[in-house]
Amino acid sequence: MNDSKTEFQIDHYQNLYPEGIEFQYWQIARNRTLLKEVSKHISSKEDRILEVGCGRGDVLLYLRNHGIDCWGVELADKVPVIDSVKNYIRLGLDANLLDQDFRNSVKIITLFDVIEHLPDPTAFLNELKINYPNLTHFIITVPACQEIWSNYDEFNGHFRRYNLKMMKEHSDGIGAKVISNRFFFKMLYLPALLLKKMGKNRNVELKGPKPGFSRVIHRFIAAVSILIDSILPSGFKGSSVLSVLKLK
């Protein structure tokens, strides 16, 4: 585990979000999974969603393209934000310090692969709960299973990988109710575990698939991943966890 404060540096964006990465199978499957989950918990597409720790705005763009009123805030101030969503993202700001009227308008806060970077996630969630008085849900994703901890986690400045019990503990700590708590990317767990047992490092410099057949293959793999996640039990281990916390 990482015992020091972590920050997402510019080289992380360059390595993990190169041109064309939106056509990579992991990004495709993740975006589709998140859209489906977000859509379950909004009463209308006018409900405002805030993505805390939105980075470049990849997920934000996908949600907005599907008619969801999603905005973003990113603590880092030097982020290569996607140009088409730059007007919907606030850089260099703490989510708790956004304009009061805006905070009052937010119904759902999403934290997609964010809280694993924090030394005290429960305290952070509780602060958001206090400062967003009309908030109804947190939708959270985190990397899963400490036994597949790798150089990838070190590179990204993670403090931990999660299991389902840990997410329940965060929910209890802020007086919320867990209404969904499951692993996803289940097809990646065993390969990641095997890689760890073999002492091999993961690649931290990703490349977007080239146009043509390669992108077709990635779409197919994404579809297979989503199918596997839907067939296997929610407790079957995957490389990520998706949790929805409802505020009481």
Order of alpha helices (4+ residues) and beta strands (2+ residues): alpha-alpha-beta-alpha-beta-beta-alpha-beta-alpha-beta-alpha-alpha-beta-alpha-alpha-beta
